Amino acid sequence: MATVSFREVVKDFGKTRVLHGISLDIADGEFVVLVGPSGCGKSTLLRMLAGLEDISGGSIAIDGRVVNEVDSKDRDIAMVFQSYALYPHMTVRENMGFSLRLRDEKRSLIDERVARAARILNLEPYLERHPRQLSGGQRQRVAMGRAIVRDPKVFLFDEPLSNLDAKLRVAMRSEIKALHLRLRTTTVYVTHDQIEAMTMADRIAVMNEGRIEQLGEPLELYDHPANLFVAQFIGSPAMNIFDGMVRAGAVEALGSRWPASRGAEGQKVKYGIRPEHLEPAPSGIAAQVVVVEPMGAETEILVKVGDASLTVMTRGRSTAGPGDRIFLAPQAAHVHLFDAASGQRI
């Protein structure tokens, strides 16, 4: 296992700068997820750590050793790709052991490590099959097994679940997390799916336009987003955000007074509240129901307040229907205020 350190890492493609001085320390055995929208630089940062992209500035260190000029094969990392990257003419056993054969390892060591990885990933019945005979989830497990047999210092995952269907993604999330808990190998995982990030990470780095917007534990980012970008990116359904102004200890917005305990008098703000903290009540802020989406244990309700569309998430079933007038009670303890000009948390 190993630590990973990024120090003021810069990446330029021609005259275009895509990474703007990224600094990040990853502890030994930690599972860190890089999350952000497409084009934010997260995969580029991972590929630089893997040695697949050159570094334009700054340094990357693995276990205290700067690897800027070290070949990918000599960095003692293993990478799992989105596309699985399996050799179609090789069996599962041959695919998993291929990297060790390239190193001219002893046959006994290869067999031992392949057997161990197959046991961990429940691949023992499939060792003599070819990739075409496997499901998507089984192929992804083979790709993970190929990484495990190398016994690397660092695992790298580049959106490994994006080719799987929704049900299988959920199952594979659990498998990857369980694998990390078992092996305790330092892991850097890239995804654009914030649910993956929330459920798997020890810490999340939220990236946007080549910068880290916030770094922290999943619930820290959920409960205390540093700015509007993080607030809107983390959480599903997304946080409700609308314009307002601080007046006499509350925020005037959408024709109503919304509870708030922060902000200077007269300050223009973005008012944020998550759907589960906006509860239907006998009285409060008037809203009109637009759409009701029952999901069994929860019900998602789209409402109009003034000229804004807001999402409400309630436990259990709802008797409200489209066109109904209801009242909402925002939970004051869970209100988020952001400066309208800078977008930073107040």
C-alpha positions in Angstrom: 0.0 0.0 0.0 1.1 3.6 -0.5 0.4 7.3 -0.1 -0.3 9.4 -3.2 0.5 13.1 -3.4 -0.4 15.7 -6.1 1.5 19.0 -5.8 0.4 21.9 -7.9 -0.2 19.6 -10.9 -0.8 21.4 -14.2 -1.9 19.9 -17.5 -1.9 21.7 -20.9 -3.1 20.4 -24.2 -1.5 22.8 -26.6 -2.5 26.3 -25.4 -5.4 25.1 -23.4 -4.9 24.5 -19.7 -7.2 21.7 -18.4 -5.8 21.3 -14.9 -5.0 24.4 -12.9 -2.5 23.5 -10.1 -4.2 20.5 -8.4 -2.9 19.6 -4.9 -4.2 16.5 -3.1 -2.9 14.1 -0.5 -4.3 10.5 -0.4 -3.5 8.5 2.7 -2.3 4.9 2.8 -5.2 2.6 2.3 -7.7 5.4 1.6 -10.5 5.2 -1.1 -10.7 8.6 -2.7 -13.2 9.4 -5.5 -12.7 12.1 -8.1 -16.1 13.2 -9.2 -17.3 15.9 -11.5 -19.1 16.6 -14.8 -17.6 15.5 -18.2 -14.6 17.6 -19.1 -13.7 18.7 -15.6 -10.3 17.0 -15.8 -10.8 14.0 -13.4 -9.8 11.3 -15.9 -6.9 13.3 -17.1 -5.6 13.6 -13.5 -6.0 9.8 -13.1 -4.2 9.1 -16.4 -1.3 11.3 -15.2 -1.1 9.3 -12.0 -1.0 6.1 -14.1 1.7 7.5 -16.4 -0.5 7.5 -19.5 -0.4 11.3 -19.8 2.6 13.6 -19.4 2.6 16.2 -16.6 2.9 19.8 -17.7 3.8 21.2 -14.3 4.0 20.2 -10.6 4.7 16.7 -9.3 3.0 13.4 -8.5 4.5 11.1 -5.8 3.6 7.5 -4.9 4.8 6.5 -1.5 7.0 9.6 -1.3 8.7 8.9 -4.7 8.2 11.5 -7.4 7.1 9.6 -10.5 6.9 12.4 -13.1 9.5 10.7 -15.2 8.8 7.1 -14.2 7.3 4.8 -16.9 3.8 3.6 -16.3 4.9 -0.1 -15.9 7.4 0.9 -13.1 4.9 2.9 -10.9 3.5 -0.2 -9.2 -0.1 0.7 -10.0 -3.0 -1.3 -11.6 -5.8 0.4 -13.6 -9.3 -0.8 -14.3 -10.8 0.8 -17.4 -14.4 1.5 -18.4 -14.0 -0.8 -21.4 -12.7 -3.8 -19.5 -9.8 -4.1 -22.0 -9.8 -7.9 -21.9 -8.0 -10.0 -24.5 -10.9 -11.8 -26.4 -8.7 -14.8 -27.4 -7.6 -15.5 -23.8 -9.5 -17.4 -21.1 -10.3 -15.7 -17.8 -7.4 -17.4 -16.2 -5.0 -16.2 -19.0 -6.4 -12.6 -18.9 -5.9 -12.4 -15.1 -2.4 -13.8 -15.2 -1.1 -12.0 -18.3 0.7 -9.1 -16.6 2.6 -11.5 -14.4 3.6 -13.6 -17.4 5.0 -10.4 -19.0 7.2 -10.0 -15.9 8.4 -13.6 -16.3 7.1 -14.6 -12.9 7.1 -18.3 -11.9 4.1 -20.3 -13.0 3.5 -21.3 -9.4 3.2 -17.7 -8.3 0.9 -16.8 -11.2 -1.4 -19.8 -10.4 -1.5 -18.9 -6.7 -2.4 -15.2 -7.3 -5.0 -16.0 -10.0 -6.6 -18.5 -7.7 -6.7 -16.1 -4.8 -8.2 -13.3 -7.0 -10.8 -15.7 -8.5 -11.8 -16.8 -5.0 -12.1 -13.2 -3.8 -14.3 -12.2 -6.8 -16.3 -15.5 -7.1 -14.8 -16.2 -10.6 -13.6 -19.7 -9.9 -16.4 -21.3 -12.1 -15.4 -19.1 -15.1 -11.6 -19.4 -15.2 -11.7 -21.5 -18.5 -14.2 -19.3 -20.3 -13.5 -16.5 -22.8 -14.7 -12.9 -22.3 -17.5 -13.4 -25.0 -19.0 -16.1 -22.7 -19.3 -13.7 -19.7 -21.9 -11.1 -18.7 -20.9 -7.4 -18.4 -20.6 -7.7 -14.6 -18.4 -10.9 -14.9 -16.1 -9.2 -17.4 -15.7 -6.2 -15.0 -14.8 -8.6 -12.2 -12.2 -10.2 -14.5 -10.7 -6.8 -15.1 -10.6 -6.2 -11.4 -9.0 -9.6 -10.9 -6.3 -8.8 -13.4 -5.5 -5.7 -11.2 -5.6 -7.7 -8.0 -3.1 -10.3 -9.1 -0.5 -7.6 -9.7 -0.6 -6.8 -6.0 -0.1 -3.1 -6.7 0.5 -0.2 -4.3 -2.4 1.7 -5.8 -5.6 0.7 -7.6 -6.9 3.2 -10.2 -10.5 2.9 -11.5 -11.6 5.0 -14.5 -15.5 5.0 -14.6 -15.5 1.2 -14.4 -19.3 0.8 -14.0 -20.6 3.2 -16.7 -21.2 0.4 -19.2 -23.4 -1.7 -16.8 -27.1 -1.5 -16.4 -28.6 0.3 -13.3 -29.2 -2.9 -11.2 -25.7 -4.3 -11.9 -24.1 -0.9 -11.1 -25.5 -1.0 -7.6 -24.3 -4.6 -7.1 -20.8 -3.8 -8.4 -20.5 -0.7 -6.2 -20.9 -3.0 -3.2 -18.4 -5.5 -4.6 -15.8 -2.8 -5.2 -16.2 -1.3 -1.8 -16.1 -4.8 -0.1 -13.0 -5.6 -2.1 -11.3 -2.4 -0.8 -12.3 -3.2 2.8 -10.7 -6.6 2.4 -7.5 -5.6 0.6 -7.1 -2.1 2.0 -5.1 -1.0 -1.0 -4.9 2.7 -1.7 -7.6 3.4 -4.3 -8.3 6.4 -6.6 -11.7 6.1 -8.4 -13.1 8.4 -11.1 -16.8 8.8 -11.8 -19.3 11.4 -13.0 -22.0 9.7 -10.9 -22.3 11.4 -7.5 -24.3 8.5 -6.1 -21.3 6.2 -6.7 -19.1 8.8 -5.1 -21.3 9.2 -2.0 -21.7 5.4 -1.4 -18.1 4.3 -2.0 -15.7 7.0 -1.0 -13.8 7.6 2.3 -13.3 11.1 0.8 -14.6 12.8 -2.3 -12.8 15.5 -4.4 -15.4 17.4 -6.4 -13.8 18.8 -9.5 -15.0 21.5 -11.9 -13.1 23.1 -14.8 -9.7 21.7 -13.8 -9.9 22.6 -10.1 -11.0 20.9 -6.9 -14.0 22.7 -5.6 -14.2 20.8 -2.3 -12.5 17.8 -0.7 -14.1 16.0 2.2 -16.1 13.0 3.5 -19.3 12.3 1.7 -21.7 13.5 4.4 -19.5 16.6 5.0 -20.0 17.6 1.4 -23.7 16.8 1.5 -24.4 18.7 4.8 -21.9 21.6 4.3 -21.2 22.3 0.6 -18.6 25.0 0.2 -20.2 26.6 -2.8 -23.1 26.6 -5.2 -21.4 24.1 -7.6 -20.9 21.5 -4.9 -24.4 22.1 -3.5 -26.0 21.5 -6.9 -23.8 18.6 -7.9 -23.9 16.5 -4.7 -27.3 15.0 -3.8 -30.1 13.3 -5.7 -32.6 14.8 -6.3 -30.6 18.0 -6.5 -30.8 20.7 -3.9 -33.5 23.4 -4.6 -31.7 26.8 -5.2 -33.4 30.2 -5.8 -32.7 33.9 -5.5 -33.5 35.8 -2.4 -32.6 38.7 -0.1 -31.9 38.8 3.6 -34.5 40.8 5.5 -35.1 41.0 9.3 -33.7 37.6 10.1 -35.2 35.7 7.2 -34.9 35.5 3.4 -37.5 37.1 1.1 -37.9 35.0 -2.0 -40.6 33.7 -4.3 -43.2 36.0 -2.7 -42.7 34.4 0.8 -40.4 34.6 3.9 -38.1 31.7 4.2 -36.3 30.8 7.5 -32.6 31.7 7.7 -30.1 32.4 10.6 -27.2 33.8 8.6 -26.5 36.6 6.1 -26.2 40.4 6.4 -29.3 42.6 6.2 -30.1 43.4 2.5 -27.6 40.8 1.2 -28.5 39.1 -2.1 -28.3 35.4 -1.6 -28.9 32.0 -3.2 -31.2 30.1 -0.9 -30.7 26.3 -0.8 -32.8 23.6 0.7 -32.7 19.9 -0.1 -36.0 18.2 -1.2 -36.2 16.1 2.0 -36.0 19.2 4.2 -39.0 20.8 2.5 -41.9 19.1 4.2 -45.6 19.3 3.3 -47.4 20.9 6.3 -50.9 22.2 7.4 -49.6 25.8 6.9 -46.5 27.6 5.6 -45.3 28.5 2.1 -48.1 28.0 -0.5 -47.2 25.8 -3.5 -49.0 24.2 -6.4 -48.4 20.5 -7.2 -47.3 19.9 -10.8 -46.2 16.3 -10.9 -46.3 13.4 -8.3 -43.8 10.6 -8.7 -44.5 7.7 -6.3 -41.5 5.4 -5.7 -42.9 3.2 -2.9 -41.1 4.1 0.3 -40.8 7.7 -0.9 -42.7 10.1 -3.1 -41.1 12.9 -5.1 -43.3 15.9 -5.8 -42.6 18.7 -8.2 -44.2 22.0 -7.1 -44.4 25.6 -8.3 -43.7 28.4 -5.8 -44.0 31.7 -7.4 -42.2 31.3 -10.8 -39.8 28.6 -9.5 -40.1 24.8 -9.7 -39.0 23.0 -6.5 -38.7 19.4 -5.7 -40.1 17.9 -2.5 -39.2 14.4 -1.2 -41.6 12.8 1.4 -41.5 9.5 3.2 -44.2 7.1 2.3 -47.2 7.8 0.1 -48.8 11.2 -0.8 -52.4 12.0 -1.4 -51.6 15.2 -3.3 -52.3 15.3 -7.0 -51.4 17.6 -9.9 -53.1 21.0 -9.5 -53.5 20.7 -5.7 -52.5 23.5 -3.5 -50.3 22.4 -0.6 -48.1 24.2 2.1 -44.5 23.6 2.7 -42.5 24.0 5.9 -38.7 24.4 5.3 -36.6 22.9 8.1 -34.6 25.9 9.3 -31.7 23.8 10.6 -31.0 22.5 7.1 -31.1 25.7 5.2 -28.0 26.6 3.0 -27.2 30.2 2.1 -24.7 31.2 -0.6 -23.5 34.7 -1.6 -25.3 35.6 -4.9 -22.2 37.2 -6.4 -19.5 34.7 -5.5 -21.5 31.5 -5.0 -19.6 30.8 -1.7 -21.3 29.5 1.3 -22.3 32.1 3.9 
